[in-house]
Structures are given as structure tokens and as C-alpha cells.
Amino acid sequence: MKNIWYWLFNTEEDKELLEKKKLRWEIKSSKIKTTMFLLALFAEIVILYFVAKSYGLIEDSVVLGKKIAVIDFNKEVTQTYVNTIIKSLEKAKKDKDYKEVLFIMNSPGGSPTASDELSEYLKDYQTHKPLTMYIQGIAASGGYYIASAIKPLYSNKNAIVGSIGVIMPHYNFGELAQKIGIEEDDLSAGEFKKPISFFKKLQPKEKAYLKKQILTPMYNNFIAAVALNRELNITEVEKYAEGKVYMANNPDIQNILIDKIISLITLKNRIKKRYNNSISFVNILPKDPIGLLGSKIEFNLNLDKNLMPTLK
């Protein structure tokens, strides 16, 4: 076998030609391998870039010069989300390039404590940097609790506002549980240690207890907070409470729940004029993480949250 090439190529010229062809092939093969390696490396870098960007580890671009920090609050009010908002606002507070904050409210409500925490935080924040509050689509219940912290309160004319009230969701799965053979069998000490069960209707005594101990005090706190934030008396706010919702341009709530009706683009243009149009709007919230197929990954197995009252 080792002499087969001599049978096929028995001249020095033939052997030299063969060696040149082998060398050219090796060079081409090396180039192909190098190209494939570089393509694979580039693909890996691109994947890592988009994963990092989806987790907010890198920004889309670096904006130089004066900036307006934009917060688009577009979720239910939870303590986790509020903590994210505060963390982002703290970064903007320390960055001298951020001259103001534009807070865009788009929330239907949620946690009473988280709403109160962010409301108080925003009032303190505007002593450090100017903050403009704008209701774009909805500021209901906890969303309005937060939005009311800043004056003047701007809104789109078609936004839904108000819903000053408190609700504690309860679902009775008793009949279903009986059909599939599930029976509640827990232990507790104290008559009101477990006032709510998923396996039975709330009794009048339990409803009265929960309303007296939790819902009514929380509702009163809500009204008092809005009255303080909007510089109104409690009696005046009560007229627009009871869970009622309004279109933002309703004449009845002007200078009470809302101060000025305006579009977002007009509001942004007014802000730009204060800086001779030499200002950039930058969304400072990290983006939601995405899965491999581009969908958000979120699991929630905490059934206890259904027992907590919400501002809705």
C-alpha cells in the first residue's frame, strides 16, 4: 500500500503535483475549520449578549449627556416589583447626568404595604430630584395610591383612575373537595386563628371580624393617605372612594383626583423645552428575564397570597 502512489504517479513531476494538491487542501480545510470556529464563537457571544440584556445586566446603548430617567410602572403592585423600582431610582439619584424622573403609571393595584412604601419613597425622592407623575392607561387602587404621592398629577384623558377600596379574595372549593375526596383536617388554637378556609363559606362572624380588624382599618389608611397626598380633607376624598372608578377627564374629579389632562408626547416635549431639547429619555428599569423561546419564566406556588387583602 505504501508504494501505491508510485504506481499511480511514477514521475517526480506527478509526485510534486500531488504534494501541492494535498497542501492546498490542507490550507482550505484549515480555513473552513477556522471559519466554523469563529461562527460558533460569534453565535455564543450573541446568545450571551441577549441573555445578559434580558436580565438587565447591560444597556441597549450608552446615552451621553443630560438624561431623564423613565420608570414605566406596568405591573401589579408587589413588594418585589416595588423593590426593583426603588433600586433603579436609587441608581438614577446617584447619577448626576439624570436631571429628572418621569414616572409613568400603568398599574391596576396590588399590595397595600408595597403601595404605601413606594408612595412614601417617591415623596422623599422628589426632595433630591424633580419627579413627574403621569397616568398613561390605568392608576387604580394601589396604582392610584402610588400616583397620588406626586403633585401635580398628570393623566391621559382616557386613563382609568380611582378604585379607592380594599378587597380580600376568597374562594370556596368545598363542594369540589367533597367530590374528589379531599377533607380539611388541620389544628389551631384560638377562635380566630384561622378565619378563612378554602373549603367552606365565610360565616357572618368571621366576615365581621376580618372587616373590623383588617379591611376597614386598611381602607381608612388608604383614604387618609390620598387625602394627605392630594392636600384634601378626608370627607372630600370619601366622596370619590368606595371603590368607584373614573375616566381621568371626568369633570367631577379635576383638581381632586387629577390635576392636568395631557398626552405623554406633549408632556415629554414640555420637559425637553426646559433643557433646550438637549435631553434624552432613558428607561432605567431592567428588562424581564426571558426563556429560550422568548417567553417569560415565572412560577408562583404561594397559595397564601390569596388570603392577603389587596388594593383593587
C-alpha positions in Angstrom: 0.0 0.0 0.0 2.8 2.4 0.8 4.0 2.2 -2.8 0.6 2.7 -4.4 1.3 6.3 -5.2 4.4 5.3 -7.1 2.3 3.0 -9.3 -0.1 5.9 -10.0 2.3 8.7 -10.0 5.7 7.3 -11.1 7.3 10.6 -12.1 8.9 13.2 -9.9 6.6 15.8 -11.6 3.5 13.8 -10.7 4.6 13.4 -7.1 5.3 17.1 -6.8 1.9 18.0 -8.2 0.2 15.6 -5.7 2.0 17.2 -2.8 0.9 20.7 -3.9 -2.8 19.5 -4.1 -2.5 18.0 -0.7 -1.1 21.2 0.7 -3.9 23.3 -1.0 -6.5 21.0 0.5 -4.9 21.3 4.0 -5.0 25.1 3.7 -8.6 25.1 2.6 -9.6 22.6 5.3 -7.8 24.8 7.9 -9.7 27.9 6.7 -13.0 26.0 6.8 -12.4 24.9 10.4 -11.3 28.4 11.4 -14.4 29.9 9.9 -16.7 27.4 11.6 -15.0 28.1 14.9 -15.4 31.8 14.5 -19.1 31.5 13.5 -19.7 29.3 16.6 -17.9 31.8 18.8 -19.9 34.7 17.3 -23.2 32.8 17.9 -22.3 32.1 21.5 -21.4 35.8 22.1 -24.7 36.9 20.5 -26.7 34.5 22.8 -24.8 35.6 25.9 -25.4 39.2 24.9 -29.2 38.8 24.6 -29.4 36.8 27.8 -27.4 39.4 29.7 -29.6 42.2 28.2 -32.8 40.4 29.1 -31.6 40.3 32.7 -30.8 44.0 32.6 -27.0 43.3 33.0 -26.2 45.6 30.1 -28.0 48.5 28.5 -29.0 48.8 24.8 -26.8 51.8 24.3 -24.9 54.3 26.3 -26.6 57.7 26.3 -24.3 60.6 27.0 -25.2 64.0 28.4 -28.3 65.1 30.2 -30.9 62.4 30.8 -34.4 61.9 32.1 -34.9 58.6 34.0 -38.1 56.9 32.8 -40.0 54.4 35.0 -42.8 52.6 33.3 -44.7 51.0 36.2 -46.7 48.5 34.2 -47.4 45.6 36.6 -49.4 44.7 39.6 -48.1 46.3 42.8 -46.0 43.7 44.6 -43.2 44.2 47.1 -40.7 42.5 44.7 -41.6 44.9 41.9 -41.5 47.9 44.2 -38.1 46.9 45.4 -36.9 46.8 41.8 -38.3 50.2 41.1 -36.6 51.7 44.2 -33.3 50.1 43.3 -33.4 51.6 39.8 -34.4 55.0 41.2 -31.5 54.9 43.7 -29.1 54.4 40.8 -30.6 57.4 39.0 -30.4 59.5 42.1 -26.6 59.0 42.3 -26.0 59.7 38.6 -25.6 63.4 38.0 -26.5 63.0 34.3 -30.1 62.2 35.3 -31.7 65.5 35.9 -35.3 64.4 36.5 -37.5 61.3 36.7 -40.6 60.7 34.6 -42.8 58.1 36.3 -45.4 56.5 34.0 -48.2 54.7 35.9 -49.9 51.8 34.3 -51.0 49.6 37.3 -54.3 48.2 38.4 -53.2 47.9 42.0 -52.0 45.3 44.4 -50.2 45.1 47.8 -51.3 47.8 50.3 -48.0 47.8 52.1 -45.9 47.9 48.9 -48.2 50.8 47.6 -47.6 52.7 50.8 -43.8 52.1 50.8 -43.4 53.3 47.3 -45.7 56.3 47.8 -43.6 57.5 50.8 -40.4 56.8 49.0 -41.4 58.9 46.0 -42.4 61.8 48.2 -38.9 61.7 49.8 -37.3 61.2 46.4 -38.6 64.4 44.9 -36.6 66.3 47.6 -33.5 65.1 45.8 -34.5 65.2 42.1 -37.6 66.5 40.3 -40.2 63.8 39.6 -43.1 64.0 37.2 -46.0 61.6 37.7 -48.1 60.6 34.6 -51.0 58.2 34.4 -51.0 56.7 31.0 -53.6 53.8 31.0 -54.6 53.0 34.5 -53.9 54.0 38.1 -56.5 52.0 40.0 -56.4 51.3 43.7 -52.8 50.6 44.8 -51.7 52.2 41.5 -53.6 55.4 42.4 -52.3 55.2 46.0 -48.7 55.5 44.5 -49.6 58.1 41.8 -51.3 60.4 44.3 -48.0 60.9 46.1 -46.8 63.4 43.4 -48.3 66.8 42.5 -49.3 67.9 40.0 -50.7 64.7 38.8 -50.9 64.4 35.0 -53.0 61.9 33.1 -54.1 60.8 29.7 -57.8 61.7 29.2 -58.8 58.0 28.7 -57.0 56.6 31.7 -58.9 54.8 34.4 -58.3 56.2 37.9 -59.6 55.8 41.4 -60.9 52.5 42.8 -60.1 53.6 46.3 -61.0 50.5 48.2 -59.8 47.2 49.6 -60.7 43.6 48.7 -59.8 40.2 50.3 -60.3 37.5 47.7 -61.9 34.2 48.9 -62.7 31.1 47.0 -64.8 28.2 48.4 -63.8 24.8 47.0 -65.8 22.8 49.5 -68.2 21.1 47.0 -65.3 20.2 44.7 -63.2 18.9 47.6 -66.1 16.6 48.6 -66.4 15.1 45.1 -62.8 14.3 44.8 -62.4 13.1 48.4 -60.4 16.0 50.0 -61.0 16.8 53.6 -59.6 19.7 55.6 -58.1 18.4 58.9 -55.8 21.0 60.5 -55.3 22.0 64.1 -55.4 25.5 65.6 -55.7 27.2 69.0 -57.7 30.3 69.2 -61.2 31.1 67.8 -59.9 33.4 65.0 -56.6 31.8 64.3 -57.9 30.6 61.0 -60.7 32.8 59.9 -60.5 31.8 56.3 -60.8 28.3 54.7 -60.8 27.3 51.1 -63.3 24.5 52.0 -66.2 26.5 53.4 -68.1 29.7 53.1 -67.1 32.6 55.5 -69.6 32.8 58.3 -71.1 36.2 59.3 -69.0 36.3 62.5 -65.8 35.6 60.5 -66.7 38.3 57.9 -67.4 40.8 60.7 -64.1 40.0 62.4 -62.0 40.4 59.2 -63.7 43.5 58.1 -63.3 45.1 61.5 -59.7 44.0 62.1 -58.2 44.3 58.6 -60.4 45.7 55.8 -61.9 48.8 57.4 -58.6 50.0 59.0 -56.8 49.4 55.7 -59.5 51.3 53.8 -59.2 54.2 56.3 -55.5 54.2 55.9 -55.9 54.4 52.1 -58.3 57.3 52.3 -56.1 59.1 54.8 -53.0 58.7 52.5 -54.8 60.0 49.5 -56.2 63.0 51.5 -52.7 63.8 52.7 -51.0 63.4 49.3 -53.7 65.4 47.5 -53.9 68.0 50.2 -57.6 67.3 50.7 -59.7 66.6 53.8 -60.8 63.0 54.4 -64.5 63.8 54.0 -63.8 65.1 50.5 -61.9 62.0 49.5 -64.6 59.7 50.8 -67.0 61.1 48.1 -64.7 59.6 45.5 -63.8 56.4 47.3 -66.0 53.3 47.9 -64.1 51.5 45.1 -65.5 53.8 42.4 -63.5 54.3 39.2 -63.5 57.3 36.8 -62.2 58.3 33.4 -59.4 60.8 34.1 -61.1 63.6 32.2 -64.3 63.4 34.3 -65.0 67.0 35.3 -66.0 65.8 38.8 -62.5 64.7 39.7 -60.5 67.6 38.2 -58.2 69.1 40.9 -59.4 66.4 43.2 -58.0 63.1 42.0 -56.4 64.5 38.8 -54.7 67.9 38.2 -54.0 68.1 34.5 -55.1 66.2 31.3 -52.3 65.9 28.8 -50.8 63.4 26.3 -47.4 61.7 27.1 -45.7 63.2 24.0 -46.9 66.7 24.9 -45.6 66.2 28.4 -42.2 65.0 27.1 -41.9 67.9 24.8 -42.5 70.3 27.7 -39.8 68.6 29.7 -37.4 68.8 26.7 -38.0 72.5 26.4 -36.8 73.1 29.9 -33.4 71.8 28.7 -33.5 73.4 25.2 -34.3 70.0 23.7 -30.8 68.7 24.7 -32.1 65.9 26.9 -32.6 62.1 26.4 -35.3 59.9 27.9 -33.8 56.6 29.2 -35.9 53.7 30.6 -33.9 52.7 33.7 -35.8 49.5 34.6 -34.2 46.2 34.0 -36.0 44.1 31.4 -37.8 41.0 32.4 -35.8 37.8 32.0 -36.8 35.6 29.0 -36.7 31.9 28.4 -35.0 30.2 25.5 -38.1 30.6 23.4 -38.5 34.3 24.3 -41.3 33.8 26.9 -41.0 35.0 30.5 -40.3 32.3 33.0 -42.4 32.8 36.2 -43.6 30.2 38.7 -45.8 31.0 41.7 -46.8 28.3 44.1 -47.6 30.6 47.0 -51.3 30.0 47.6 -51.1 32.1 50.8 -51.2 35.3 48.7 -54.9 34.6 48.0 -55.5 35.2 51.7 -53.9 38.7 51.7 -56.1 41.7 51.1 -55.2 43.8 48.0 -56.0 47.3 46.9 -58.1 46.6 43.9 
